Amino acid sequence: MQKVHMLAPSIACLLAACASTPTIITPRADGAEQRTEDALAAIERHDDAVQAVIAIDPTALDQARAIDAARIGGPLAGMPVLLKDNIEAAGPLPTTAGSLALANNVTGRDAPLVARLRSAGAVILGKTNLSEWANFRSENSNSGWSGIGGQTFNPWALDRSPCGSSSGSGAAVAAGYVDIAIGTETNGSITCPAAMNGVVGFKPSVGMVSRTHIVPISVTQDTAGPMTRYVDQAAWVMDAIAGSDPADPATARADAYRGRFVAALRDASLAGKRLGVLEFATGFGTDAAFDTAKAQLVAAGATLVSIEEIGAERLDGEISYKILLTEFRDGLNRYLASTPASVETRTLADLIAFNAANPRELAIFDQSIFEKAEKTRIDDPAYVEGVAANLNWAGPEGIDRLLAAHDLDALIFPTTAPAMLIDHVHGDDWHGGGAGYLAAWAGYPHLTVPMGLVRGLPVGLSFVGTKWDDPAILALGHAYEQLRGDLPRPQFHASSFDLAPIAPALEPVR
């Protein structure tokens, strides 16, 4: 397997003033170097089939050796981490958003969340593939495809979608390359690929994690977050990356939550908790798995409250889409203006022209979202009114009202349907799924935890709470995870026909 080696982050940062004072420990037998070698070997073994990784950092082993030599401690010390390729990392790695137009976007900048991971002793292993432009280019797109990375495949069945847009991050954790990857979400881009790949995904409250030096879609809804094997690992990451950033005003309150995430898990329990079951967000093939999860929650002492409808008067469904279109054009133009001169596409209009002139970019799907976004203006009064209405409907009049009216600790529902077949003719064929849009529109925390298999494909259980309730939501998911027990690991079947619950039924009776 040949991966483009494009990253050379500063090793000195691990040992100098840019890092917080580390805990000094005796290096473990499976220290940073061994973990990094194991991760690279797993990528070498499986990624020709999965195509989750865009770029391997050629200095990863040097980073790991520096961490071992410095005896840096803490839960993230020596942990290899993969970054979705819309997140900047210092060094010669271009941040591409999956687009050939950004193939030379070498900014030399660490996103604040990446700098914080380095300070915690994590090894930045490389970049993962994504749905191009975080799945905000075409209304008829394929999750997991980008011009740079090609198609990412689901490790459970390689003909199935990894969902998106954090496709490579979810697939890489599921495939066992790393225990931790970072994704980004505007509306479902962490939680959907986490659920369909059978891993944990956490979308924090908007403002908990800095968005600086991340290719934007929506200033209202964008956030980065962890995709991990277990919930406690997501808490480790959040304690590292949460925090205020003067360049991102939404994060003004975030410093108050640093250090609370792992602490919240120590006494995690479902006893006495009241969970609202969003009945209007169930079905789509997940009923049996969801029934099992609900029974486990009740057995652990939780009270389940059935909620048939959201209750607030439904908004025009186009409002949210118009918000994203408008904020995308404005935010992307600002981002492109900050890129180095080697990036020739300086505006969204330039990107539209670039794609039209490059057959590979339009080989799988069009750029209809780009074309609609280019027609928007950030000073449109309808946009300003729409942001306020959407936030209020999903947040105070939606999640918050349901929590208060029923005296709930959180809302629960199946995250989404099992992974659909990859279809490069018709695009993604969605089979329904959950109420994650409420948390996305409101900017509230949303955690998905694997809850079982449907005919051999994983599905997730979602926990949603109010703004800034992130530690408590992780604690609920951690408590549930202890009840659920271990699930099988993906076997890289070439087709869903090979999945054990299905395969025997496909043969004739003889």
Helices and strands as residue ranges (DSSP letters): E 4-5, G 12-14, H 32-50, E 53-56, H 60-70, E 80-84, G 100-102, H 112-119, E 123-128, H 132-135, E 145-146, E 150-151, H 167-174, E 180-185, H 191-197, E 200-203, E 223-228, H 231-241, G 249-251, G 254-257, H 261-265, E 274-278, G 279-281, H 287-299, E 303-307, H 318-337, H 348-357, H 368-373, H 381-394, I 395-399, H 400-405, E 410-414, H 436-442, E 446-454, E 457-464, H 470-484, G 496-498, G 503-506
